[in-house]
Amino acid sequence: MAHFPLLVFTPAPTHDTIDELVNKAIKPYSHLHTVSAWRCYPEISPAEFLATVPMLAATLPQPLWFYSWEQIVEPFNAMFAPSPDDSGHLHLDADGNAYMITTLNPAARYETARMGGRFSGHLRLRYVLGDAAGDIAALHDHVAEAPTADAAPAALVDTDAIEHHIRLETISVYGLWTRIAEESRPYRSWAAFKQLVNDRDILEAARHHHASRNQLAHNALVDTMLIDTADHPGSVVDRSAAEVVRETLQERWHCLDHIRVDGRWVHPNPDNEDTWASTYLRKVPAGVWVSVVDCDDG
């Protein structure tokens, strides 16, 4: 299972709750959402398709590259889906290309989703003075940390506070990486390195750090780093702290997948700031809410 954060922009909750609005926005992208029957063409060659069905390939006398779709359809259907109504039955179009009829959602992006989840509290909010609409003032000089939320009016989300928080956590994790990398340099085996970090409580410190921090800051990289460092001592710190921070900010904030108010799911292009979630957040009209959703793509 691979979890990833999704920002969902919706109108303000009035008749519907924010949960209902978010569920309505993400439903078209669920694997469980069925659509009208459509033709699904394999995005692979006939030979590559045969390689995925070794039972059929084993019965064919010629090399796999020899066969066209026309030569594959009949034996495939006889073996796996004899009825045209069977799921997985192959059809041929007028151009001799194979396709299947399906009601699976071609726009599917996730299998399960829930508000917040492991990314709970990612949204950091401005402190508000007074009750008047639009009377927003950041009071970072008077408090240590901005409040957090899983859903809030977009105008109250403090993008600077989010970036600052991710920077601090990334630098902290980077410091842990460098410490373990330095400790591991004399060791060339995972067993020896593991014994070292267990003896010095470094492994436990890393795991505690991982468990106690928002996953958006490092996304379980500490455990991955432990293995990589053991095999390649020092490789973790080949990049500077500034490079790691910049990449983390992009991956964990600017370039988050998001659903815009018009219902479009946007997967940002790192080289195009107009596609970034952080850019869109700054431009949304008054009254728009943003929620963070924990998605699992199965």
C-alpha positions as CSV (number, residue, x, y, z in Angstrom):
1,M,0.0,0.0,0.0
2,A,1.3,3.5,-0.8
3,H,-0.2,6.4,1.0
4,F,0.0,9.9,-0.4
5,P,-1.5,13.3,0.7
6,L,-4.2,15.0,-1.5
7,L,-5.4,18.6,-1.1
8,V,-9.1,19.0,-1.9
9,F,-10.5,22.4,-2.7
10,T,-14.3,22.8,-2.2
11,P,-16.9,25.5,-1.7
12,A,-17.5,26.5,1.9
13,P,-19.8,24.0,3.8
14,T,-23.3,25.4,4.0
15,H,-26.0,22.7,3.3
16,D,-23.4,19.9,3.1
17,T,-20.7,19.2,5.7
18,I,-17.1,19.5,4.7
19,D,-16.8,15.7,4.8
20,E,-19.7,15.4,2.3
21,L,-18.2,18.0,0.0
22,V,-14.8,16.3,0.1
23,N,-16.3,12.9,-0.6
24,K,-18.2,14.3,-3.5
25,A,-15.1,15.8,-5.0
26,I,-12.9,12.7,-4.7
27,K,-15.5,10.1,-5.7
28,P,-14.9,10.4,-9.5
29,Y,-11.3,9.3,-8.9
30,S,-12.0,6.2,-6.8
31,H,-11.2,2.7,-8.0
32,L,-14.6,1.7,-6.7
33,H,-16.4,4.2,-8.9
34,T,-17.9,2.4,-11.9
35,V,-18.5,4.2,-15.2
36,S,-20.4,3.4,-18.4
37,A,-18.8,0.5,-20.4
38,W,-15.9,1.6,-22.5
39,R,-13.2,0.0,-24.7
40,C,-9.9,-0.5,-22.9
41,Y,-7.0,-1.1,-25.2
42,P,-3.8,-2.8,-23.9
43,E,-0.9,-0.3,-23.8
44,I,1.6,-3.0,-24.6
45,S,2.5,-5.0,-27.7
46,P,1.1,-8.4,-28.4
47,A,4.4,-10.0,-27.4
48,E,4.4,-8.1,-24.1
49,F,0.8,-9.2,-23.5
50,L,1.7,-12.8,-24.1
51,A,4.5,-12.5,-21.6
52,T,1.9,-11.7,-18.9
53,V,0.0,-15.0,-19.6
54,P,2.6,-17.7,-19.5
55,M,0.0,-20.5,-19.6
56,L,-1.0,-19.3,-23.1
57,A,2.5,-18.5,-24.2
58,A,3.6,-22.0,-23.4
59,T,1.2,-23.5,-25.9
60,L,2.4,-21.4,-28.8
61,P,5.1,-22.8,-31.1
62,Q,6.6,-19.6,-32.4
63,P,8.5,-16.9,-30.5
64,L,6.3,-14.4,-28.9
65,W,7.3,-11.5,-31.2
66,F,5.8,-13.5,-34.1
67,Y,2.2,-13.1,-33.0
68,S,-0.3,-10.4,-33.8
69,W,-3.5,-9.5,-31.9
70,E,-5.5,-11.4,-34.5
71,Q,-3.5,-14.6,-33.7
72,I,-3.8,-14.1,-29.9
73,V,-7.5,-13.3,-29.4
74,E,-9.0,-16.6,-30.2
75,P,-6.7,-18.9,-28.2
76,F,-6.7,-16.4,-25.3
77,N,-10.5,-16.3,-25.1
78,A,-10.8,-20.1,-25.4
79,M,-8.5,-20.5,-22.4
80,F,-9.6,-17.7,-20.2
81,A,-12.8,-15.9,-21.3
82,P,-14.9,-17.9,-23.8
83,S,-18.1,-15.8,-23.5
84,P,-18.2,-12.3,-24.9
85,D,-19.8,-11.3,-21.6
86,D,-16.9,-12.6,-19.6
87,S,-14.7,-10.2,-17.8
88,G,-11.4,-10.0,-19.7
89,H,-12.8,-11.3,-23.0
90,L,-10.7,-9.9,-25.8
91,H,-12.3,-8.2,-28.8
92,L,-10.9,-7.0,-32.1
93,D,-11.6,-3.7,-33.7
94,A,-11.7,-2.9,-37.4
95,D,-8.0,-2.1,-37.4
96,G,-7.0,-5.5,-35.8
97,N,-6.3,-4.0,-32.4
98,A,-7.4,-5.9,-29.3
99,Y,-9.5,-4.4,-26.5
100,M,-11.6,-5.3,-23.5
101,I,-15.0,-4.0,-22.5
102,T,-14.9,-2.7,-18.9
103,T,-16.7,-0.5,-16.4
104,L,-13.6,0.2,-14.4
105,N,-12.9,3.8,-13.7
106,P,-10.2,5.1,-16.2
107,A,-9.6,8.2,-14.0
108,A,-9.1,6.2,-10.8
109,R,-6.3,7.5,-8.6
110,Y,-6.9,5.9,-5.2
111,E,-8.5,2.9,-3.5
112,T,-9.3,4.2,-0.1
113,A,-9.2,7.7,1.4
114,R,-10.0,9.5,4.7
115,M,-9.8,13.0,6.0
116,G,-6.5,13.8,7.7
117,G,-5.2,10.3,8.4
118,R,-1.5,10.0,8.7
119,F,-1.2,13.5,7.3
120,S,-3.5,15.0,9.9
121,G,-2.6,18.5,11.0
122,H,-0.7,19.3,7.8
123,L,-2.6,22.6,7.3
124,R,-1.2,25.3,9.5
125,L,-3.5,28.3,10.1
126,R,-3.1,32.0,10.8
127,Y,-4.1,33.3,14.1
128,V,-7.2,35.5,13.8
129,L,-7.8,38.7,15.7
130,G,-11.4,39.6,16.2
131,D,-14.5,38.2,14.6
132,A,-14.9,40.4,11.6
133,A,-14.7,38.7,8.2
134,G,-11.3,39.1,6.7
135,D,-9.7,40.3,9.9
136,I,-6.7,38.0,9.6
137,A,-3.4,38.6,11.4
138,A,-0.5,36.3,11.9
139,L,0.8,36.4,15.5
140,H,3.9,34.4,15.1
141,D,5.8,36.8,17.3
142,H,3.6,35.8,20.2
143,V,3.2,32.1,19.8
144,A,5.6,29.2,19.1
145,E,3.6,27.4,16.5
146,A,0.5,28.0,14.4
147,P,-2.6,25.9,15.1
148,T,-3.2,23.0,12.7
149,A,-6.2,21.5,10.9
150,D,-7.3,18.9,8.4
151,A,-9.9,21.3,6.8
152,A,-10.2,25.1,6.9
153,P,-11.0,28.1,4.8
154,A,-8.2,28.6,2.3
155,A,-7.7,32.2,3.4
156,L,-6.8,31.0,6.9
157,V,-4.0,28.6,5.7
158,D,-0.6,30.0,6.5
159,T,1.6,28.8,3.6
160,D,4.7,30.4,5.2
161,A,4.1,28.4,8.4
162,I,3.7,25.2,6.5
163,E,7.0,25.7,4.6
164,H,8.8,26.8,7.8
165,H,7.6,23.6,9.6
166,I,8.7,21.3,6.7
167,R,12.1,23.0,6.6
168,L,12.7,22.5,10.3
169,E,11.7,18.9,10.2
170,T,13.7,18.2,7.1
171,I,16.8,19.7,8.6
172,S,16.3,17.7,11.7
173,V,16.0,14.5,9.8
174,Y,19.0,15.4,7.6
175,G,21.0,15.9,10.8
176,L,20.0,12.4,11.9
177,W,21.0,11.0,8.5
178,T,24.5,12.6,8.7
179,R,25.0,11.3,12.2
180,I,24.2,7.7,11.2
181,A,26.2,8.0,8.0
182,E,29.2,9.1,9.9
183,E,28.8,6.2,12.4
184,S,28.4,3.7,9.6
185,R,31.6,4.6,7.6
186,P,33.8,1.9,9.1
187,Y,31.2,-0.8,8.6
188,R,30.6,-2.7,5.4
189,S,27.9,-5.2,6.4
190,W,24.3,-4.6,7.5
191,A,24.7,-7.0,10.5
192,A,27.7,-5.0,11.9
193,F,26.0,-1.7,11.3
194,K,22.8,-2.8,12.9
195,Q,24.7,-4.0,15.9
196,L,26.3,-0.6,16.1
197,V,23.1,1.4,16.0
198,N,21.4,-0.9,18.5
199,D,24.3,-0.6,20.9
200,R,24.2,3.2,20.7
201,D,20.4,3.6,20.6
202,I,20.6,5.4,17.2
203,L,18.2,3.0,15.6
204,E,15.6,3.6,18.3
205,A,16.2,7.3,18.1
206,A,15.6,7.2,14.4
207,R,12.4,5.2,14.8
208,H,11.1,7.5,17.5
209,H,11.9,10.5,15.3
210,H,9.9,8.8,12.5
211,A,6.9,8.0,14.7
212,S,6.7,11.4,16.3
213,R,6.9,13.6,13.3
214,N,4.5,14.4,10.5
215,Q,5.1,12.0,7.7
216,L,5.1,14.8,5.1
217,A,8.5,15.9,6.4
218,H,10.3,12.7,5.5
219,N,7.8,10.1,4.5
220,A,9.5,7.1,6.2
221,L,12.9,7.9,4.6
222,V,14.7,7.3,7.9
223,D,14.2,3.5,7.7
224,T,15.1,3.4,4.1
225,M,18.2,5.5,4.8
226,L,19.3,3.0,7.5
227,I,19.5,0.2,4.9
228,D,21.0,2.4,2.2
229,T,23.6,3.7,4.5
230,A,24.7,0.3,5.6
231,D,25.3,-0.8,2.1
232,H,26.8,2.5,0.9
233,P,28.3,4.4,3.8
234,G,28.1,8.1,3.3
235,S,25.8,8.0,0.3
236,V,22.9,9.6,2.1
237,V,24.8,12.9,2.6
238,D,26.0,13.2,-1.0
239,R,23.6,16.1,-1.3
240,S,23.7,19.3,0.7
241,A,21.1,20.1,3.4
242,A,19.8,23.0,1.1
243,E,19.2,20.6,-1.8
244,V,17.4,18.1,0.5
245,V,15.2,20.9,1.9
246,R,14.4,22.2,-1.5
247,E,13.4,18.8,-2.9
248,T,11.3,18.0,0.2
249,L,9.4,21.3,0.0
250,Q,8.6,20.5,-3.6
251,E,7.6,16.9,-3.0
252,R,5.7,17.5,0.3
253,W,4.1,20.8,-0.3
254,H,4.4,22.7,-3.6
255,C,3.8,19.6,-5.8
256,L,1.1,17.8,-3.8
257,D,-1.7,16.3,-6.0
258,H,-4.8,18.3,-5.5
259,I,-8.4,18.6,-6.7
260,R,-9.4,22.1,-7.7
261,V,-12.8,23.7,-7.1
262,D,-13.8,22.8,-10.7
263,G,-13.3,19.1,-9.9
264,R,-10.0,18.6,-11.9
265,W,-7.4,16.4,-10.3
266,V,-4.0,18.1,-10.9
267,H,-0.7,16.3,-10.7
268,P,1.7,19.2,-10.6
269,N,4.7,19.6,-12.9
270,P,7.8,20.6,-10.8
271,D,8.9,22.9,-13.5
272,N,5.6,24.8,-13.8
273,E,4.6,26.8,-10.8
274,D,1.2,27.4,-12.2
275,T,0.4,23.7,-11.6
276,W,1.6,23.8,-8.0
277,A,-0.9,23.3,-5.1
278,S,0.8,26.1,-3.2
279,T,0.3,28.5,-6.1
280,Y,-3.3,27.6,-6.5
281,L,-4.0,28.0,-2.8
282,R,-2.8,31.6,-2.9
283,K,-5.1,32.3,-5.9
284,V,-8.4,30.7,-4.9
285,P,-11.4,33.1,-4.4
286,A,-12.8,33.9,-1.0
287,G,-15.0,31.3,0.5
288,V,-13.1,28.3,-0.8
289,W,-12.1,25.6,1.7
290,V,-9.1,23.3,1.5
291,S,-8.9,19.8,3.1
292,V,-6.0,17.3,3.4
293,V,-6.9,13.7,2.6
294,D,-4.9,10.5,3.2
295,C,-5.2,8.5,0.0
296,D,-4.1,4.9,-0.5
297,D,-3.6,3.7,-4.0
298,G,-3.6,0.1,-3.0
